[in-house]
Amino acid sequence: MPQCEELSDFVRTMTEFLLASKGMPEEEPLLSTLHRAFSSLEKTLRQGGLCADILPDDAASLIKAQLAAEHALQTGLTARATALVVADKNHLYLARDFAVESTLARKIAFLSEQGPVRAKTKDSYDEKTLSPDLTAVRRLALTRPFCVVFGGPGTGKTTCLAGILETLFEENGRLVVFLAAPTGKAAARMREALEASAKNGSAVFPHLAERLKRNDSLALPARTLHRWLYAQQDSGEKPSPTSPLNCDLFVLDEASMLDARLAEKLLRVIDPKRTRVIFLGDPFQLRSVGPGSVFADLCALGRAQGFAGELKRSFRFNPTSGVGIIAHAVNRLARQRAHEEALPKASEPARVFPGTTPEPVRFYLTGPIDAELFPMLGLLGDPDNRFYSLSSESSDTDQALPSSLKQWIDARIRPYAALVAQGDATALLNQSQRFRILCAMREGPDSVNAVNDYAVTVLRKELSRRGFADTTDAGRIIIIRKNDDDSGLYNGDMGVVLPAKEGSVTQVIFPGGADGVRCMALSLLPEYETAFAITIHQSQGSEYEDVALVLPTQAQKTAGTESLVTNELFYTGITRVKDTKDSEYRITAYGKLAVFSSSESLKTALISLSQRKTGFKWRLIEAFEKDSAAA
């Protein structure tokens, strides 16, 4: 990473400068302090953090090093200087990262205290349609200019948003609202979820339903956050502090994927006198690819500051179901280890008796099954035979996929191949969206690439039996990897390659269009890749009826595995399972989840949290205190 290279250059420059200096008897301890502190900062930067912990006694030495850096720049010893900031007497930052955190905190504090408010909370909207916590969070969002709404999968975040929009549209029919998400797929899903809420509850959300039908300046556009921030507005100017986003409400979904720098960029182009902001997400899912843990920090502090509301009741998972029990247990482990809140002592793990579990959850583990896993997963043992040992499975090489995983893939690809052969585009697209293999790693054993290679091989064999060429791309599930405004396809969009007709170009189908399906020529697509299997990161925000979660199954540790397999990763993966109402594809009441892993990887996934050291909460506290003092 450039940051780390910059740090290395700084340490090297300072070492040369101090060693060349005269009359500095303290140079050796200073160098020791410098190297120790910078080693810690380099580590935290590589982990996606923004600052490093330092000893209070080292602060003075680091300030002296900064002065030495400025002297080195002035004397020509170096052409560039790395600005440092020592904050709170125990946090070391690169100056630009400290500036990002500080600016973001000030913007949020100012918006929270000075932004547009709405005192009215009672209207014709029937609050009885919402649970008490949904109603409470909705009221909070209506009366705060900046609000964070958080909760696990299926807790009603979209329903809450629908209620917020319904009330606002009833009050002001000309309110301009922008919907955003970190990826094009997530943005489209938010729009689709709102449409489903309005359709299923047309009597409850009449104003929202009417707005969703519009195709003018008062429509509800849903775009990627990058597109909102960097594309030209109707005025012809790109968003900036002097030309802010032209909206009354900005809604960001999947906000846990928001990194510190992008968040700061967003708040800089928000007009605090006009625009209210709502963030939606789950702080216990995967963090952003970029640095920081903005959303988790906002959730942790927002409750005390009064701008965050939590939705706790899951409408997706029965609390006594297999996925429900496990998801709750994993989430609880994360809360306890993060010390986010004081939780009561863990009660006795719930036992799920045979025949009462709405959906089966099965664990296929290499190596011995560790009994310590049961209480970690909220189980009293294995009375329901959820755990299967793969120790007896044989493979030709260490790189081969476990036989049980191959069987899982075979059982899905074979009926899928039959639909490919039939050529029914709608049925094929629907089937392709029902199952997915989610992997922790992109390369190596048990990886996205390995699983996709195997799935494509099985598909081609099945199609070859039905008279297709054994090299055909027909039926291949693909995922778009690059945003493309011209085609209307964005990173995360998924489609299926249709069987080629004689004399015509190969077509790919995507969700959309008047009949729910849109076609594009394969040759005209932006960058794409095969997607029978995707990374767990790519799946965030998606839902499937049938999921295989693949963690490292090899007994030996793979380089980098420790940093990839975390509590957040596992929690995100298992909560991708959704309910299915289709009787023709009813695996169980709530779908199916199969976990393939080694016992070691599974335990690591349960107890390891992403370590991202930031000082953002401290910057927020400082900003709110200053704002309150000024008021």
N, C-alpha and C positions, 0 to 999 in steps of 0.2 A: 504494500500500500504506500502511496506517496507520502503520507503522513509519517510513517515509520522511517522511510528513507530520509526524510527531512530531519527527523530526530537524530538519526545516525550521523548525518552531516554536521549537525549542531554539536554533538558530543565530540566528534573528531576535531572540529574547529576549536572548540573550547579547550580540549586537551592540549593541542598544539600551542594555543595562546598562553595557557597557564604554565606549561613547561618552559616556554621561552621567556616568561616574565622573571624579573629580578626582584629580590626583596619581598617575597611572598612566602613566609614560612608556613602559612596555612594552606598552601596549594595542594598538598597531598590529601588532607581530610576533605577539602573542597571537591577535589576530583572524585574521591570515593563517594561523597554524597551525591554528586552530579550523576555518576554512573548508576548508582542504586535507584535514584528517583526516576531517571530516564528509562531504565530497564522496566520499571513498573508502569510508566506511562506508555511505553511501546507495547507492552503486553495488553493493557486495557484497550488501546486503539485497535489492536488486531482482533479483539473480542467484540468490537462494536461499541465500546464505551467512549467516554469523552474526557475523563479525568482520572487521575491516579491518587490514591491515598499516600500522603507523606507524613513523616514525623514532624511535629511542631518545631522541634529543635533544628530541623533541616531547612525550614522556611527561609531563615536569614541567609543561609549558604546559597540557596537557589536564587534568591534576589540578587546576591553578589554575582552569581554566574550570569544572570541576565544583564547586569551592568557590564560585565566583562564582554558579553556578546555585542553590546552596543559599541564598546570601545574597539572591538575587533573589526566591526563594520566601518567605523570612522577611520581606522588606521589602514584599511585596505587588506587586512588579513583574510577577510571573507567578503564575497560580493553580496551575500544575503544573510539576513539574521532571522532566527526563529524566535518570535516573541513569545514569552512565557507569562503566565499569570498564576500567582499563588493566592487561592481564595479560601476563606474560612480557616486559615492557618494550617490546613491539612489536605487541601486539594490542589493538585498541579494540573494546569491546562495548557494546551496551545492557545494563544491569545484569540485566534479566530473561532475556536470552539467555545471558549468562554463568552465571546461576543454573541454567538448564535444562541446559547442558552439564555443569556441575560436579556437579549432583545426579545426573544420569544416569550419569556416570563413577563416582561413589562407589557408587551402587547396584550397578553391574555388578561393580566390584572387590570389594565386600562379598559379593555373591552367589557370585562365582567362588571366593572363599576360604572362606566360611562356610556355603554352602548345602548341601543334602543331597547326599551322595556315595554311590557304589556301587562297591565294590572288585571285585566278582565280574565277570569277563568271559568265563569259559568256561561253557558250558551245552550243552544238546542242540541248539541252533541250528547248522545246518551252515554254517560259515563258508566252505566251499569253493564255495558258490553265489555268493559275492561276489568281485570282483576285489580285489587287495591294497590299493589305496587306499580302496575302499569298506569293507573290513574294518578298516583302521586308523582311519578317521573314525568308524565305528560304535563302536569301542572307546573312542575319545576321548569321544564323546557319553555313553557309559554311565558314565564315571568322572569327569565334570565336571558340576557343578551348573548351569553356564552354558556353552553351546557354540554356536559359529557354524559351520554347514556351508555351504560355498559352492562353486560350480562353474558352468560354462556349461550351456546347454540340452542335455538328453540325457546328462548325466554320471552320473545315477543318484541324485540327491538323494532322490527319493521311495522308491526301492528301499532306500537307506540308512536312511531313516526307518522303513520297514516292518521292517527287521532290528532296529532299536533297539526298536520297539514290541513285536515278537515276544519278544525277550529279557526286557523289562520285564514283559510280561504273563505270561510263563512263571514268573517269580519272584514276582509279586504279581498275582493275578487280579482284585483289587479296586482296582487303581491307577486313579485318576481322571485322564483326559487331555482337555484342551481343544485343538482345532485351530482356528487362526485365519489370516486373510489380510486384506490391506487392502481387498479388494472381495469381494462376495458370490460373484461368478463364480470368483475365484481360490480361495476357500474350498471351493466345490463341486468344483472341479477337483482339489484336493488329496485330498478324500474319495474321489472317483471313481478317482483314480490308486491310492490305497491299496487300494480294492476290487478293481481290476484286478490288482494285485500279489498280493493274497491269493487271488484266483480262479485266476490262472495258476500260482501256486506254492502250492497248498493244502497240499501235503506239507511245504513249507518254512515256511509261516506259519500253522500251525493255530490258534495262540492268537489271532493277529490276526484271522483269518477268523471265529473264534467271536465275538470282541468286536464286529466289524462287523455281526453279525446281531442284536445286542441292541437293545432299544428301551426302555431303562430308564436309571437314573442312572449306570450303568456303560457306556453306549454311547459312541461316539466323535463327539460333536457338532462340526460344523464351521461357524463363523460368522465374520462380519466382525469385525475388531478393534474397531471402534467399538461393535458390539453387545455384545461381551464387556465393554467398559469402561464402558458407560453404561446398559445394561439391568439391571433388577433380578435378583438372584440368587434361588435357591430360598429363602433366608432372608428375602426381601422387601426387602433392602437393596441399594443400588447399591455396586459395588466402591469401596473406599477404603482408606487405610492401616490403619484400624481394622477394616475388614471386607474383607480381601483375597480375591482370586479363590479359589474353593473347588476347587482342583485340585492334583494331585501333579506334573503335567507340563504345561507350556504350550508349544505348538509354533506358531511363526509362519512361514508360507510367504510367498514373494515379499517378503522383508524389505528389499530394496533400495528399496521404495516407502515405507518407514517414515521419517517426518520426526522431527526431534529432539524436538519438543514432545510428539508422540504416544508416542514411545519412553519419554520421561521419565514420562509419565502411566502407561504400562504397568508400568514397574518400580516405581512407587510403590504399586501394588496387588498386587504379588507378595509372598507370604510367603516370605522367604529361608530360613526354617527348615524349610519343608515343600516348596516348589515348585521344581523344576528347570525351566530354560528352554532351548529350542532355537530358533535362528533359521536359516532356510533361504533361499538366494537366490543371485543372480549380481551381483557388484559392478560389472560392466561393462555391465549393462543400465541403463535409464533410472533416474534418481534420483527421489526423492519429489517430489510437487507442493509440499509444505511445505518449510520451510527445513532445511538441514543435509544431510549425507551420512553418516548414522550407520552404515549397513551397510558401506559401502566403508571407512570408518575402522576399524570393528571387524575386518574381514578383514585390513587392512594391519597392525594391531597385534596381532591375536589369535594369529597364528602365533608371534610372539616370546613372548607371555604364556602360550601353551599352551592357549588355549581355542577356537582356530579350526582347522578342517581343510578342505583343498581337495580336490575331486574333479576330476581332469584328463582322464580318458579319456571321450570322447563315444561313447555307444552309439547315438546318433541319426544322426550324420553320419560316413560313411566319410571318413577323413582325406585321401583322394585324390579325393573327390567335389567337385563344383563348389561347393556350399554349404559343405562342410567346409573347403576351401582358403580360400575368401573369408572365412568366419567366423574362422578362425584368424589370417589376415592382419590383419583389422580389430581383433581382440582384442589382437594383438601390438603394433599401433600404439598402442592405448590404454595398454597396460602401459608401453611405452617413454616415452610422453609424460607419463604420471603418475608415472614413476620409482618404481613400486610395487615392483619387484624388478630386480636386475641380470640381464638376459637375455644369453645368448650371442649372438654376432654372427649376423645373419640369414643363413641358408643360402640357396642358390640357389632361387628360387621354383620350386615344383613345376609341371611341365607336365602337363596333362591331354590325352591324345591322343583324337582322335575315336573314339567308340564305347566308351570306357572310363568315361565319366562317368555315375554312377548317375542323376543328375538334371541336366537342362539349366538353366543360369542365363543369362539373356539381359539385356543392357543396351540400352535404347533412349534415346539421348542427343540432345538438341538442341545445336546448335553443333558445332564440330570435336571429334573424339575425341582427348583429350589422352593422349599416350603415357606420361606420368608416372603415369597411373592403373593401368597394368598391374602394375608391381612393388608398388604400394600394395595391390592386391587379391590379391597372391600369384601372379600370372600372368607368364609370359614373353612376353607379347604377346597376339595374338589368333589363334592357329592354328586354333581351333575355331569361329571366327566367332560369338563371343558378343556382339559389339558392333555395334549398328545405328545409323546416323545418321538423325536425324529432320529434318535441315536442309532436305530437299527436300519435306517435308510442308507443305501449304498449309492455312490455316484462314481462316474468314471474319473472325474477330476475334482479338485477342491473348488474349482470355479463353477461347477454345475449347480443349477437351481435345485433345491430340495424336491424330491419326488412328489410330496404332498402339494407343494405350490404349483408344480406342473399339472397335477390332476385338477386343481382348482381352476387354472387357466383353461385347460382342455374342456372342462364342463361348461364354461361360458362361451368359448370360441366356437364350438361345434354348432349349437343352435343359432348363434350369430351368423355363421357362414351360410346357413340355410336361408336366412333373410337376405343376405347379400346376393345369393343366387336368384332369389325371387325378384329382386330389383325394385321393391316397393320403397320409395325414398322416405316417406313419412315413417313407416314402421321401422326401417333401418336406423333412421336418426334417433327415434325414441329408444330403441334397444341399445344403441351405442352410448346413451347418456345414463343408462341404468347401472352399469358396473364399472369399476375402475380399480387398478392396482396402484397403491400409493407406496413409494419407496423413500427411504431415508437418504440414499446415495444416488448420484447420477451415473457414476462409473464404478467398475469393479464387480465383485460377486454380489448377488442379490440386489443389483442396481436397476435403475430405470432402463438403461441401455440393454442389459442382459435380459430383462423380462420382455421388453419390446421385441428384441430379436427372436425370442422363443415364441411369442404370441403371433408374430408375422409368419414364422415358419409353419405353425399349426394352421393358421388361416389359409395359407397358400396350399397346403396339403389337402385341406378340406375342400377348397374350391377346385383344385385339380381333379378330385374325385367326381366333381360335378361338371367337368368339361372345360373349365377355365385354364388358361395358360398358367404354368407354375411360377411365372414371374410377375403376375398381375398385381397392381396396387389396389384392386377392387376391395372395398370393405375396410381399408386401412383407416383407423381413427387418427386424426392429426390435430395438433394444437398450434395456433399462430404464435410466433415468438417476437414479432415486430409490429408496432402500430402502423397502420396505413390508412390515412383519411380517405384516399381516393377509392379504395375498395370497401371502406366501412368496416374493416376487420382490425381487431386490436389484440394485443398481447393477452393470451389466455382463452381466446375464442376457439371452440372445438368444432370440427366437422368430420365428414366421412366421405371417402372417395367412392364414387359410384362405378359400377361396371361399365367399361367403355363400350359404346355402340359403334358398329362398323361405320367408318367414314366420318366420325365425329370426334371432337376433342374430349379428353377425359374431364369429367365434371366432379366438383366437390360440393356437398350440401352442408348448409349451416342453418341453425335456427333463425327464423325471421321470415319476412315476406307476408303476403296476405293470407296464404294457406299454411303458415308456420314453417315453410321451407324456402330457402333461397339457394340458388345454384351459382357457382363460379367456376371458370376454367382453372384446372390445376396449374397450368403454366402461368397464370396471372396472379397467383397468390403471393403475398409477402412471405418472408422467411417462416418456415414451419418445420415441425418434427413429428415423429410417430408418438401416439399418446394412449395406447392401451394401458401403459403405466406412465405415471407422472410423479414428480417429487411431491412430498407432503407440503412443501412450501407452495407449489403451484396449485394445490387443491384447496388452499385456504379460502373460505367463502363459498365453496361448492358443496353439493350434497348428492349422494348416490344411494341407491337402494341396496347395493351389493358391493362390499368393500373388502379387499385384501390389503392388509397393512404389513409391509415387509421391512423389518429392521435387520441389521446384520445377523446372519445365521452361522457364520463361520466361527469356529472356536477361537481362532487366533484373532487378535485385534488388528484392524485395518487402520493404516495411517489416517488420522483425521476423524476417525469414528467417534472418539470421545466428545469432540466438540459438536458433532451433528446430532447425536442421540440424546435428547433432553426431554424433560417433563413436558415442556410446551409442544415439542414435536409430537410426542405420543398422544397428548390430549387433543391436539388439532386433528390428528389422523383418525382417532376412534370416533370423534364427533362429526365425521363427514357422513355417517349413516343417517338416512332419512326414512320417514314413513312412506309407505306406498299404498295407494288406494286401488291399484289396478289388479283385479282378481286374476287376470291372465298371467301376471308376473308376480304373484304373491309368494315370495319365498317364506316369509313369516309376517307377522303383524307389523313389525318395524324394520324389516330388512335383515341383513346378515353381515356380520363382521368376522373375519378370520385374521388372526395375527400370526405371522411367521417370523421367528426370531430365535436367537440363542437366549438361554436363561440369563446370561450375563448382560446382554444388550437390553433385555427387558427390564432388569433391575436398574441398570444405569439410566434408562429412560424415565423410570419412576422417581429416582432420587436426585437427578441432576437438573439444576435450573441454569438457564442462560445467565452468565455473569456479565452484566453490562454496568460498569461503574459510571454513574453520572452525578452531577450536582444539581440537576434540574429542579428537584423538589426544594432545595435550599434557595435557588434563584427565585422560585415561585413565592416562597415564604417572604423573602426580602422584598419582592415586588409588591405583594399585597400589603405588607406592613407600610411601605413607603406611600402606596396609594391611599391607604386609610389615613395616614398621618397628614397627607396633603389635603384630603377632604375635610 
